[in-house]
């Protein structure tokens, strides 16, 4: 198969690495890709939202399947764009329709969907600019802390956990009146804070059948000890020791099954990945959020654990025959550490030269994924984003995986490099 992968971050580099492993992949193209994907695939200089350019590339390169990595083109309707084109409609696109992408594109829609299908989640209410006084009254009736979420896409940064009523009121005004997150915060969901341990469960579905992939736990805050601002993700581990068989069975019965069934009942086409952000509250699963694609950096920890052919998984979704796919998982632990530009998630520099990449281990103990990088005229790799690299350590247990990850991290350097040194430490303490 000739496959086109859309996206250019760490998630897409991990996808590309896994796709080219498969003997079913003849050629892989990545749009736009990054210097990491350029080593194993053909990069195409196309924006993820350039649907016309993507369509032309599909026809020119005899593409047999399109895999969509990030949420933006899904929310903008790339699947629907292909479906209505006579030339493109028979090419499977791995990703949900625009209607299905609302599960991520609108927090309000996802909350209402969960309510309709009795899926456990935190109590909440949604407010607009015209309802700000009602929103403030609602805040005052909640227990602290209180959670504020921008309704739309905010690059993983649109969630605020407010420790006081004053902070929550000020944040609501910033979001609704001052467009703190742009159009994304034209509506704000105010919800109950859930006390527990967070984890992510990933589902591949063809709209009817589903396969539950290895779970992961990510680390959102910029600072150690889960302090500071929310980011797109500073690290991840897989598997998650506290997600035992009993808990994951509850997740399947109470969340996965009603979600897949609910989408089908509502006539919403959904072929692709579903990321379910969960809170384990005293052994009971509650949904924090849906994402309509694989998470980043969780993908970099989950995909190395998949032993079975990844392209066969994609084919199973695209052909609506996922029930024929048998997932096999490596009995190993993966831990991902994200290396970011100094100042991220606020202002940060681009264009700093990265050294040490050639010293990365090649003995299978760690994997390097490019996220926000670019190559200059001399072929030097430079920083080109907030999250720059993701390094995944592999081992027989979490301690070994973390040791291998940080050993590899210590080989890489650039001006104002930053990363969390405590990824996975909370889980190690739980296990002691």
Order of alpha helices (4+ residues) and beta strands (2+ residues): beta-alpha-beta-alpha-beta-alpha-beta-alpha-alpha-beta-alpha-alpha-beta-alpha-beta-beta-alpha-beta-beta-beta-beta-beta-beta-beta-alpha-alpha-beta-beta-alpha-alpha-beta-beta-beta-beta-beta-alpha-beta-alpha
